[in-house]
Structure formats: structure tokens, C-alpha cells
Amino acid sequence: MKARIIEKDDVLKIVDLLREKYDVIAPFLITGRDTYFDTVTDSNRKDIKLHLPNPFYPPKRYVFPHIERLMRIKSNNNNIDIIVESDVKPLAIFGIRSCDLAGIGHLDRFYLGNAYRDCYYEARRKKLFLVNMVCTEVGVDITDDCFCLCTDTGPAAKELFDLQLMDLGKVYLVVAGTQLGEEFLSNPMFKHATEKDIELRRQILSEVRKSFKDTTSWFSATVRYISRGSVLEETWEEIGRRCLECGGCTYVCPACTCFTVTDRKIGDGEIERMRIWDSCALGGFTRMAGGFNPRKAVHDRRNRRFYRKLAHYFIQRELSMACVGCGRCAAVCHGDVGMPSVVEMIRRATAKLDAK
């Protein structure tokens, strides 16, 4: 991989270059913890922030939209016309964190990694350019909710990016991860990196890794407990009692893939088919025809959620846990049953059982 450096005053020129070919999405800060991804325009370009708390609403929505029209179906004189949505514009996400990048990698394996490929997801993914930002600012980029070290997804991504930016203090180190990224680095504003720059990168990452709060060191044990079905029923019931069934944990998760499909009338003889994110936390998620719900109890749905994310079968199939260590679920959960808390609850309860 090619490595270059760029002056801090010039870093937004990368955005300008991207905008020549792509619609560009970047992170912005309002105040405090209120951060978001949005489209870059001439008026807001100067407000882009690279060091800020990771926005709660994950950028996965730009490749897997929250609400997406799949097709329109028109009836005319007993003829049926099906119009498939296919207008996808090239898009670049500037400043995507390593955890969110890993989330897109998980979606890649889920939607494109098996015999049946999702054509809607594939069309967006092929036109996506990703500029990863390495997290280095403790208390800003990295908070107590972050646990990407435990999922091996950060603070610096190892793959999936076209370009990667890392703050070295006075300059940014820019690394290309794809041929497309390497072509981008041919611009004269990028200067060759030295061995001193590469060594500084290693030193900064070594220090940054020491700053993470150790809350999920029992991840591997929890995978084992869940995979072999040895988690106590009373533990799942306690998790279920805490859950408010709001769905927040799934809607902010970069690796959740669940959706529902619905048709709705939009005109005389015309309907549209929509795909909408769905959540295993919601009571209607597993409700079947006739109203029967095999997972009516809250704790049974919580059981399924964490089994889906951590069981060996799914890890083997998709080559990773369906968790990227971003900490969003912990931050938004009012009942304190985000991933770190659940891992700790399962560890404690099962350790007591093993000790008997």
C-alpha cells in the first residue's frame, strides 16, 4: 500500500477532488455530542470535522438505506409494468470510522457473500468510495463506550478503505487501500511519507490502544457460552426485563441487516414496494400469519439477537461477529443491555455456574 502525507490545511482539498466525481458525505458537529453525517456542499464544506464523537446514526444507510423503494408496479388495461429502481449515483464517504467500515464489510459478506446477491445493495456498493479516519483523540474520537479493540476492528482499519487518514500531529498520513485509492494519490498535493512518519504512526497507535476502557475482554468466552447454549434462562430473562423494546440498539448498529418489505398504493393502479429497516427488538418482527408469534416474550427476542451476533455458526458463515465495537448500542440503550453489559452479565452468570 502507498503512504503519503498531506498538510493539515490541505486535507479538505481531498473532499474537493472527490466532489469532482462523487457526491460526498462527511461528518459534522453541532455542539457537544450532537454529530451527524451529511452531504458536503459549498456552504458547509468548511464545517467538516474529522475529530468528533462518532455520530449515532451509522453511515451504513448510504449503502443500505433506512427506507428504500425497490420497484413500482403499474397496472394499465390488464397489463402489469414493473419499474425497478436503478438510478445510483457515485458516492464517497469522507471520514468514516474504522468500526463503521467494518460494519459495511459485514454487510458485504451478508448481502453479497453467498449464492444470492442483493442487487440493490450491490449497485450502491460498487459506486462507493470510502475514506477512513483513524481514531486518535482520546475523549473525542474514543470514548468509554468504544470497544473496537475487542472486535479487532479499530482504531485503525486494516482493509475495506480506498484511502485512510491518520492525524500525526502536524500532518495527516494518507494510505491507499485499493488501486482506486492509489490513483488518487498521484495528485501533487500528496508528499511521500518517510520511515519517521510510519514509525510515528506505530507509536501513536500503541499509545491510543492503551486508552480504551476494558469492558469486553470476555468476548471470546461469551461466544463460547452462547454457541453451546449454556447461557442460563434466568440471565436471558433479566436481559429481557431491562429491554424497553424501543429498537434503538438495532437502528444504530452498523452491522444489523434485518429489514421488512411492504407494498403501498401511491396512485391509481400503481403501488410501490419498499424495503425498511426492521428490528428484532420489536414485537411484530417475528409475528406470523394469523397473529401467532413464536418469539412473543421479550427475553426470547433478546436471546435471538445476541445469538445472531455471537454464535459460532454465524461467525463461521460470515467470517466475523455481527458486532464492530462502536459502542452505539451501549450509548443509546435506556435499559443498559447494550453489547458490553450483556457480555459482562453472561460472563458473571455462567462463571458462577462453572464454579459450582
Contacts in CASP RR format, 6 or more apart in sequence:
PFRMAT RR
TARGET T0000
AUTHOR 0000-0000-0000
METHOD contacts of the structure
MODEL  1
MKARIIEKDDVLKIVDLLREKYDVIAPFLITGRDTYFDTVTDSNRKDIKL
HLPNPFYPPKRYVFPHIERLMRIKSNNNNIDIIVESDVKPLAIFGIRSCD
LAGIGHLDRFYLGNAYRDCYYEARRKKLFLVNMVCTEVGVDITDDCFCLC
TDTGPAAKELFDLQLMDLGKVYLVVAGTQLGEEFLSNPMFKHATEKDIEL
RRQILSEVRKSFKDTTSWFSATVRYISRGSVLEETWEEIGRRCLECGGCT
YVCPACTCFTVTDRKIGDGEIERMRIWDSCALGGFTRMAGGFNPRKAVHD
RRNRRFYRKLAHYFIQRELSMACVGCGRCAAVCHGDVGMPSVVEMIRRAT
AKLDAK
1 175 0 8 1.000
1 176 0 8 1.000
1 177 0 8 1.000
1 182 0 8 1.000
2 175 0 8 1.000
2 176 0 8 1.000
2 182 0 8 1.000
2 185 0 8 1.000
3 173 0 8 1.000
3 174 0 8 1.000
3 175 0 8 1.000
3 176 0 8 1.000
3 193 0 8 1.000
3 197 0 8 1.000
3 198 0 8 1.000
4 173 0 8 1.000
4 174 0 8 1.000
4 175 0 8 1.000
4 176 0 8 1.000
4 185 0 8 1.000
4 190 0 8 1.000
4 191 0 8 1.000
4 192 0 8 1.000
4 193 0 8 1.000
5 168 0 8 1.000
5 171 0 8 1.000
5 172 0 8 1.000
5 173 0 8 1.000
5 174 0 8 1.000
5 190 0 8 1.000
5 191 0 8 1.000
5 192 0 8 1.000
5 193 0 8 1.000
5 197 0 8 1.000
6 13 0 8 1.000
6 14 0 8 1.000
6 171 0 8 1.000
6 172 0 8 1.000
6 174 0 8 1.000
6 189 0 8 1.000
6 190 0 8 1.000
6 191 0 8 1.000
7 171 0 8 1.000
7 172 0 8 1.000
8 169 0 8 1.000
8 170 0 8 1.000
8 171 0 8 1.000
8 172 0 8 1.000
10 189 0 8 1.000
11 50 0 8 1.000
11 165 0 8 1.000
11 172 0 8 1.000
12 45 0 8 1.000
12 46 0 8 1.000
12 48 0 8 1.000
13 189 0 8 1.000
14 94 0 8 1.000
14 131 0 8 1.000
14 163 0 8 1.000
14 165 0 8 1.000
14 174 0 8 1.000
15 24 0 8 1.000
15 26 0 8 1.000
15 40 0 8 1.000
15 45 0 8 1.000
15 48 0 8 1.000
15 94 0 8 1.000
16 45 0 8 1.000
17 184 0 8 1.000
17 187 0 8 1.000
18 24 0 8 1.000
18 92 0 8 1.000
18 94 0 8 1.000
18 129 0 8 1.000
18 131 0 8 1.000
19 40 0 8 1.000
21 90 0 8 1.000
21 92 0 8 1.000
22 89 0 8 1.000
22 90 0 8 1.000
22 91 0 8 1.000
22 92 0 8 1.000
22 129 0 8 1.000
23 39 0 8 1.000
23 89 0 8 1.000
23 90 0 8 1.000
23 91 0 8 1.000
23 92 0 8 1.000
24 39 0 8 1.000
24 40 0 8 1.000
24 91 0 8 1.000
24 92 0 8 1.000
24 93 0 8 1.000
24 94 0 8 1.000
25 37 0 8 1.000
25 38 0 8 1.000
25 39 0 8 1.000
25 40 0 8 1.000
25 59 0 8 1.000
25 62 0 8 1.000
25 91 0 8 1.000
25 92 0 8 1.000
25 93 0 8 1.000
25 94 0 8 1.000
26 37 0 8 1.000
26 38 0 8 1.000
26 40 0 8 1.000
26 48 0 8 1.000
26 93 0 8 1.000
26 94 0 8 1.000
26 95 0 8 1.000
27 35 0 8 1.000
27 36 0 8 1.000
27 37 0 8 1.000
27 48 0 8 1.000
27 49 0 8 1.000
27 50 0 8 1.000
27 52 0 8 1.000
27 55 0 8 1.000
27 94 0 8 1.000
27 95 0 8 1.000
28 35 0 8 1.000
28 36 0 8 1.000
28 37 0 8 1.000
28 38 0 8 1.000
28 44 0 8 1.000
28 47 0 8 1.000
28 48 0 8 1.000
28 49 0 8 1.000
29 35 0 8 1.000
29 47 0 8 1.000
29 49 0 8 1.000
29 52 0 8 1.000
30 36 0 8 1.000
32 53 0 8 1.000
33 53 0 8 1.000
35 49 0 8 1.000
35 52 0 8 1.000
35 53 0 8 1.000
35 54 0 8 1.000
35 55 0 8 1.000
35 56 0 8 1.000
36 55 0 8 1.000
36 57 0 8 1.000
37 55 0 8 1.000
37 57 0 8 1.000
37 59 0 8 1.000
37 62 0 8 1.000
37 93 0 8 1.000
38 44 0 8 1.000
40 48 0 8 1.000
40 94 0 8 1.000
48 94 0 8 1.000
50 95 0 8 1.000
50 133 0 8 1.000
50 165 0 8 1.000
50 167 0 8 1.000
51 136 0 8 1.000
51 137 0 8 1.000
51 140 0 8 1.000
51 141 0 8 1.000
51 167 0 8 1.000
52 140 0 8 1.000
52 141 0 8 1.000
53 140 0 8 1.000
53 141 0 8 1.000
53 143 0 8 1.000
54 97 0 8 1.000
54 99 0 8 1.000
54 100 0 8 1.000
54 141 0 8 1.000
54 326 0 8 1.000
54 328 0 8 1.000
56 252 0 8 1.000
56 328 0 8 1.000
56 331 0 8 1.000
56 332 0 8 1.000
57 252 0 8 1.000
58 100 0 8 1.000
58 103 0 8 1.000
58 252 0 8 1.000
58 253 0 8 1.000
58 254 0 8 1.000
58 326 0 8 1.000
58 328 0 8 1.000
59 93 0 8 1.000
59 96 0 8 1.000
59 100 0 8 1.000
59 254 0 8 1.000
60 100 0 8 1.000
60 103 0 8 1.000
60 104 0 8 1.000
60 107 0 8 1.000
60 254 0 8 1.000
62 91 0 8 1.000
62 93 0 8 1.000
62 124 0 8 1.000
62 128 0 8 1.000
63 104 0 8 1.000
63 107 0 8 1.000
63 121 0 8 1.000
63 124 0 8 1.000
63 125 0 8 1.000
63 128 0 8 1.000
64 107 0 8 1.000
64 111 0 8 1.000
64 121 0 8 1.000
64 124 0 8 1.000
64 257 0 8 1.000
65 275 0 8 1.000
66 251 0 8 1.000
66 276 0 8 1.000
66 277 0 8 1.000
67 274 0 8 1.000
67 275 0 8 1.000
67 276 0 8 1.000
67 277 0 8 1.000
68 85 0 8 1.000
68 120 0 8 1.000
68 274 0 8 1.000
68 275 0 8 1.000
68 276 0 8 1.000
69 85 0 8 1.000
69 272 0 8 1.000
69 273 0 8 1.000
69 274 0 8 1.000
69 275 0 8 1.000
70 84 0 8 1.000
70 85 0 8 1.000
70 120 0 8 1.000
70 261 0 8 1.000
70 273 0 8 1.000
70 274 0 8 1.000
70 275 0 8 1.000
71 82 0 8 1.000
71 83 0 8 1.000
71 84 0 8 1.000
71 85 0 8 1.000
71 272 0 8 1.000
71 273 0 8 1.000
72 82 0 8 1.000
72 83 0 8 1.000
72 85 0 8 1.000
72 266 0 8 1.000
72 270 0 8 1.000
72 271 0 8 1.000
72 272 0 8 1.000
72 273 0 8 1.000
73 80 0 8 1.000
73 81 0 8 1.000
73 82 0 8 1.000
73 83 0 8 1.000
73 263 0 8 1.000
73 270 0 8 1.000
73 271 0 8 1.000
73 272 0 8 1.000
73 273 0 8 1.000
74 80 0 8 1.000
74 81 0 8 1.000
74 83 0 8 1.000
74 269 0 8 1.000
74 270 0 8 1.000
75 81 0 8 1.000
75 269 0 8 1.000
75 270 0 8 1.000
76 269 0 8 1.000
85 120 0 8 1.000
86 123 0 8 1.000
88 123 0 8 1.000
88 124 0 8 1.000
88 127 0 8 1.000
89 127 0 8 1.000
90 127 0 8 1.000
90 128 0 8 1.000
90 129 0 8 1.000
91 124 0 8 1.000
91 127 0 8 1.000
91 128 0 8 1.000
91 129 0 8 1.000
92 128 0 8 1.000
92 129 0 8 1.000
92 130 0 8 1.000
92 131 0 8 1.000
93 128 0 8 1.000
93 129 0 8 1.000
93 130 0 8 1.000
93 131 0 8 1.000
94 131 0 8 1.000
95 131 0 8 1.000
95 132 0 8 1.000
95 133 0 8 1.000
95 165 0 8 1.000
96 130 0 8 1.000
96 131 0 8 1.000
96 132 0 8 1.000
96 133 0 8 1.000
96 161 0 8 1.000
97 132 0 8 1.000
97 133 0 8 1.000
97 135 0 8 1.000
97 141 0 8 1.000
97 326 0 8 1.000
98 132 0 8 1.000
98 134 0 8 1.000
98 135 0 8 1.000
98 148 0 8 1.000
98 153 0 8 1.000
98 154 0 8 1.000
98 155 0 8 1.000
98 156 0 8 1.000
98 157 0 8 1.000
99 146 0 8 1.000
99 148 0 8 1.000
99 151 0 8 1.000
99 153 0 8 1.000
99 154 0 8 1.000
99 254 0 8 1.000
99 324 0 8 1.000
99 325 0 8 1.000
99 326 0 8 1.000
99 327 0 8 1.000
100 254 0 8 1.000
100 324 0 8 1.000
100 326 0 8 1.000
101 130 0 8 1.000
101 132 0 8 1.000
101 153 0 8 1.000
101 157 0 8 1.000
101 160 0 8 1.000
101 161 0 8 1.000
102 148 0 8 1.000
102 151 0 8 1.000
102 153 0 8 1.000
102 154 0 8 1.000
102 157 0 8 1.000
102 160 0 8 1.000
102 254 0 8 1.000
102 255 0 8 1.000
102 320 0 8 1.000
102 324 0 8 1.000
103 153 0 8 1.000
103 254 0 8 1.000
103 255 0 8 1.000
103 324 0 8 1.000
104 125 0 8 1.000
104 128 0 8 1.000
104 130 0 8 1.000
104 160 0 8 1.000
104 254 0 8 1.000
105 160 0 8 1.000
105 320 0 8 1.000
106 254 0 8 1.000
106 255 0 8 1.000
106 257 0 8 1.000
106 318 0 8 1.000
106 320 0 8 1.000
106 322 0 8 1.000
106 324 0 8 1.000
107 121 0 8 1.000
107 255 0 8 1.000
107 257 0 8 1.000
108 125 0 8 1.000
108 160 0 8 1.000
109 318 0 8 1.000
109 319 0 8 1.000
109 320 0 8 1.000
110 257 0 8 1.000
110 318 0 8 1.000
111 117 0 8 1.000
111 118 0 8 1.000
111 121 0 8 1.000
111 122 0 8 1.000
111 257 0 8 1.000
112 118 0 8 1.000
112 121 0 8 1.000
112 122 0 8 1.000
112 125 0 8 1.000
120 275 0 8 1.000
129 162 0 8 1.000
129 180 0 8 1.000
130 160 0 8 1.000
130 161 0 8 1.000
130 162 0 8 1.000
130 163 0 8 1.000
131 161 0 8 1.000
131 162 0 8 1.000
131 163 0 8 1.000
131 164 0 8 1.000
131 165 0 8 1.000
132 157 0 8 1.000
132 160 0 8 1.000
132 161 0 8 1.000
132 163 0 8 1.000
132 164 0 8 1.000
132 165 0 8 1.000
133 141 0 8 1.000
133 164 0 8 1.000
133 165 0 8 1.000
133 166 0 8 1.000
134 155 0 8 1.000
134 156 0 8 1.000
134 157 0 8 1.000
134 164 0 8 1.000
134 165 0 8 1.000
134 166 0 8 1.000
134 167 0 8 1.000
134 205 0 8 1.000
135 141 0 8 1.000
135 142 0 8 1.000
135 146 0 8 1.000
135 148 0 8 1.000
135 154 0 8 1.000
135 155 0 8 1.000
135 156 0 8 1.000
135 208 0 8 1.000
136 142 0 8 1.000
136 155 0 8 1.000
136 166 0 8 1.000
136 167 0 8 1.000
136 204 0 8 1.000
136 205 0 8 1.000
136 208 0 8 1.000
137 167 0 8 1.000
138 208 0 8 1.000
138 211 0 8 1.000
141 155 0 8 1.000
142 155 0 8 1.000
142 208 0 8 1.000
142 211 0 8 1.000
142 212 0 8 1.000
144 213 0 8 1.000
144 215 0 8 1.000
145 326 0 8 1.000
145 327 0 8 1.000
145 328 0 8 1.000
145 330 0 8 1.000
145 331 0 8 1.000
145 340 0 8 1.000
146 212 0 8 1.000
146 213 0 8 1.000
146 325 0 8 1.000
146 326 0 8 1.000
146 327 0 8 1.000
147 212 0 8 1.000
147 213 0 8 1.000
147 215 0 8 1.000
147 216 0 8 1.000
147 325 0 8 1.000
147 327 0 8 1.000
147 339 0 8 1.000
147 340 0 8 1.000
148 154 0 8 1.000
148 155 0 8 1.000
148 212 0 8 1.000
148 324 0 8 1.000
148 325 0 8 1.000
148 326 0 8 1.000
149 155 0 8 1.000
149 209 0 8 1.000
149 212 0 8 1.000
150 216 0 8 1.000
150 217 0 8 1.000
150 219 0 8 1.000
150 325 0 8 1.000
151 219 0 8 1.000
151 321 0 8 1.000
151 323 0 8 1.000
151 324 0 8 1.000
151 325 0 8 1.000
153 324 0 8 1.000
153 325 0 8 1.000
155 205 0 8 1.000
155 208 0 8 1.000
155 209 0 8 1.000
156 164 0 8 1.000
156 166 0 8 1.000
156 205 0 8 1.000
157 164 0 8 1.000
159 177 0 8 1.000
161 175 0 8 1.000
161 177 0 8 1.000
161 178 0 8 1.000
162 176 0 8 1.000
162 177 0 8 1.000
162 178 0 8 1.000
162 180 0 8 1.000
162 181 0 8 1.000
162 184 0 8 1.000
163 174 0 8 1.000
163 175 0 8 1.000
163 176 0 8 1.000
163 177 0 8 1.000
163 181 0 8 1.000
163 184 0 8 1.000
163 185 0 8 1.000
164 174 0 8 1.000
164 175 0 8 1.000
164 176 0 8 1.000
164 177 0 8 1.000
165 172 0 8 1.000
165 173 0 8 1.000
165 174 0 8 1.000
166 172 0 8 1.000
166 173 0 8 1.000
166 175 0 8 1.000
166 201 0 8 1.000
166 204 0 8 1.000
168 197 0 8 1.000
168 200 0 8 1.000
168 201 0 8 1.000
168 204 0 8 1.000
171 197 0 8 1.000
173 193 0 8 1.000
173 197 0 8 1.000
173 198 0 8 1.000
173 201 0 8 1.000
174 185 0 8 1.000
174 190 0 8 1.000
176 182 0 8 1.000
176 184 0 8 1.000
176 185 0 8 1.000
215 340 0 8 1.000
215 343 0 8 1.000
215 344 0 8 1.000
216 325 0 8 1.000
216 339 0 8 1.000
216 340 0 8 1.000
216 343 0 8 1.000
216 344 0 8 1.000
218 343 0 8 1.000
218 344 0 8 1.000
218 347 0 8 1.000
219 321 0 8 1.000
219 343 0 8 1.000
221 347 0 8 1.000
221 350 0 8 1.000
222 310 0 8 1.000
222 342 0 8 1.000
222 343 0 8 1.000
222 346 0 8 1.000
222 347 0 8 1.000
223 310 0 8 1.000
223 311 0 8 1.000
223 312 0 8 1.000
223 315 0 8 1.000
223 321 0 8 1.000
224 312 0 8 1.000
225 231 0 8 1.000
225 346 0 8 1.000
225 347 0 8 1.000
225 350 0 8 1.000
226 306 0 8 1.000
226 307 0 8 1.000
226 310 0 8 1.000
226 311 0 8 1.000
226 346 0 8 1.000
227 310 0 8 1.000
227 311 0 8 1.000
227 312 0 8 1.000
227 313 0 8 1.000
230 350 0 8 1.000
230 353 0 8 1.000
231 303 0 8 1.000
231 346 0 8 1.000
231 349 0 8 1.000
231 350 0 8 1.000
232 349 0 8 1.000
232 350 0 8 1.000
232 353 0 8 1.000
234 349 0 8 1.000
235 345 0 8 1.000
235 346 0 8 1.000
235 349 0 8 1.000
235 350 0 8 1.000
236 299 0 8 1.000
236 300 0 8 1.000
236 302 0 8 1.000
236 303 0 8 1.000
237 299 0 8 1.000
238 299 0 8 1.000
238 345 0 8 1.000
239 299 0 8 1.000
239 302 0 8 1.000
239 303 0 8 1.000
239 337 0 8 1.000
239 342 0 8 1.000
239 345 0 8 1.000
240 297 0 8 1.000
240 298 0 8 1.000
240 299 0 8 1.000
240 302 0 8 1.000
240 337 0 8 1.000
241 298 0 8 1.000
241 299 0 8 1.000
242 335 0 8 1.000
242 336 0 8 1.000
242 337 0 8 1.000
243 281 0 8 1.000
243 298 0 8 1.000
243 299 0 8 1.000
243 301 0 8 1.000
243 302 0 8 1.000
243 335 0 8 1.000
243 337 0 8 1.000
244 334 0 8 1.000
244 335 0 8 1.000
245 281 0 8 1.000
245 282 0 8 1.000
245 283 0 8 1.000
245 298 0 8 1.000
246 281 0 8 1.000
246 334 0 8 1.000
247 279 0 8 1.000
247 281 0 8 1.000
247 282 0 8 1.000
248 279 0 8 1.000
248 281 0 8 1.000
248 329 0 8 1.000
248 332 0 8 1.000
248 333 0 8 1.000
249 281 0 8 1.000
249 305 0 8 1.000
249 328 0 8 1.000
249 329 0 8 1.000
249 332 0 8 1.000
249 333 0 8 1.000
249 337 0 8 1.000
249 338 0 8 1.000
250 256 0 8 1.000
250 258 0 8 1.000
250 277 0 8 1.000
250 279 0 8 1.000
250 280 0 8 1.000
250 281 0 8 1.000
250 305 0 8 1.000
251 277 0 8 1.000
251 279 0 8 1.000
252 328 0 8 1.000
252 329 0 8 1.000
252 331 0 8 1.000
252 332 0 8 1.000
253 323 0 8 1.000
253 326 0 8 1.000
253 328 0 8 1.000
253 329 0 8 1.000
254 324 0 8 1.000
254 326 0 8 1.000
254 328 0 8 1.000
255 309 0 8 1.000
255 322 0 8 1.000
255 323 0 8 1.000
255 324 0 8 1.000
256 277 0 8 1.000
256 279 0 8 1.000
256 322 0 8 1.000
257 322 0 8 1.000
258 277 0 8 1.000
258 278 0 8 1.000
258 279 0 8 1.000
258 280 0 8 1.000
258 285 0 8 1.000
259 275 0 8 1.000
259 276 0 8 1.000
259 277 0 8 1.000
259 278 0 8 1.000
260 275 0 8 1.000
260 276 0 8 1.000
260 278 0 8 1.000
260 285 0 8 1.000
261 273 0 8 1.000
261 274 0 8 1.000
261 275 0 8 1.000
261 276 0 8 1.000
262 273 0 8 1.000
262 274 0 8 1.000
262 276 0 8 1.000
263 271 0 8 1.000
263 272 0 8 1.000
263 273 0 8 1.000
263 274 0 8 1.000
264 271 0 8 1.000
264 272 0 8 1.000
264 274 0 8 1.000
265 271 0 8 1.000
266 272 0 8 1.000
278 285 0 8 1.000
279 285 0 8 1.000
280 286 0 8 1.000
280 301 0 8 1.000
280 304 0 8 1.000
280 305 0 8 1.000
280 308 0 8 1.000
281 301 0 8 1.000
281 302 0 8 1.000
281 305 0 8 1.000
283 293 0 8 1.000
283 295 0 8 1.000
283 296 0 8 1.000
283 301 0 8 1.000
284 293 0 8 1.000
285 295 0 8 1.000
285 301 0 8 1.000
286 293 0 8 1.000
286 294 0 8 1.000
286 295 0 8 1.000
286 301 0 8 1.000
287 293 0 8 1.000
288 294 0 8 1.000
295 301 0 8 1.000
295 304 0 8 1.000
302 337 0 8 1.000
306 339 0 8 1.000
306 342 0 8 1.000
308 314 0 8 1.000
308 322 0 8 1.000
309 321 0 8 1.000
309 322 0 8 1.000
309 323 0 8 1.000
309 339 0 8 1.000
310 321 0 8 1.000
310 322 0 8 1.000
310 323 0 8 1.000
314 322 0 8 1.000
315 321 0 8 1.000
323 339 0 8 1.000
325 339 0 8 1.000
327 338 0 8 1.000
327 339 0 8 1.000
327 340 0 8 1.000
329 338 0 8 1.000
329 339 0 8 1.000
330 336 0 8 1.000
330 338 0 8 1.000
330 339 0 8 1.000
330 340 0 8 1.000
330 341 0 8 1.000
333 341 0 8 1.000
END
